[in-house]
Amino acid sequence: MTETVNAVAFVALAVAALGGSLAMLASRNVVHAAYWLLEVSVAAAGLYWLLDAEYVALMQLLVYAGAVAILLIFTIMITLRRREDATRPADFSAGALVLAALFFGVIALAVQAFEAPAVQMPESVPDLAAFGAVMFSVDGWALPFEIASLVLTVALVGAVWWSKEGDD
C-alpha cells in the first residue's frame, strides 16, 4: 500500500513539475511565468521529499521557492512600467526548434550510453542534525550560501536602478 501511495504522489508531483515548466515556457506574461517557476520549484521540493532527502527539499523550498522565485516576482513587478511590458511576443523560431531537437538527441544518446557504476550504500543514513553540523562547520557550506544571497541582493538593487525613470 505504501508503494502505491508513493507512486501516486510521484506521478502527481512529476506531472505538476512538467506541466508547470511547459506552462512557464508557453506563458506570454512574464509575471505568470515567474509564478509557474515557483510552482515547479515547490513540485521539485516534493519530489526530493519523496526521495527521503529532507534537507534538499527544505533548501529547495527556502532557496528557490522562498528566495529566488519571490525575488524574481518582486523584481519583475518593480521594473515593469506599463502593463504592456509584461507580455512578450509569441514568436516562433525554426532555428531554436532545430537546436532543441539536436540538444535532445545528444542528451538521449548520452543517457542511453551511460552505465551506472555499482555503488556501495553507507552503513547508516546521516540525519538532518548531523548534516547541519557539517554544513555550518568552518569548512562547510554556510559561506557560499551567504555569498549567493549577496549576489541576489545586488542583482535586485541593480535591476531597480537600471529600470528607474529618466537618465541622470
Buried (B, 14 or more C-beta within 10 A) or exposed (E): EEEEEEEEBBEEBBEBBEBBBEBBEEBEBBBBBBBBBBBBBBBBBBBBBBEEBEBBBBBBBEBBBBBBBEBBBBBBEEBBEEEEEBEEEEEEEEEEEEEEEEEEEEEEEEEEEEEEEEEEEEEEEEEEEEBBEEBEEEEBEEEEBEEEEEEBEEEBEEBEEEEEEEEE
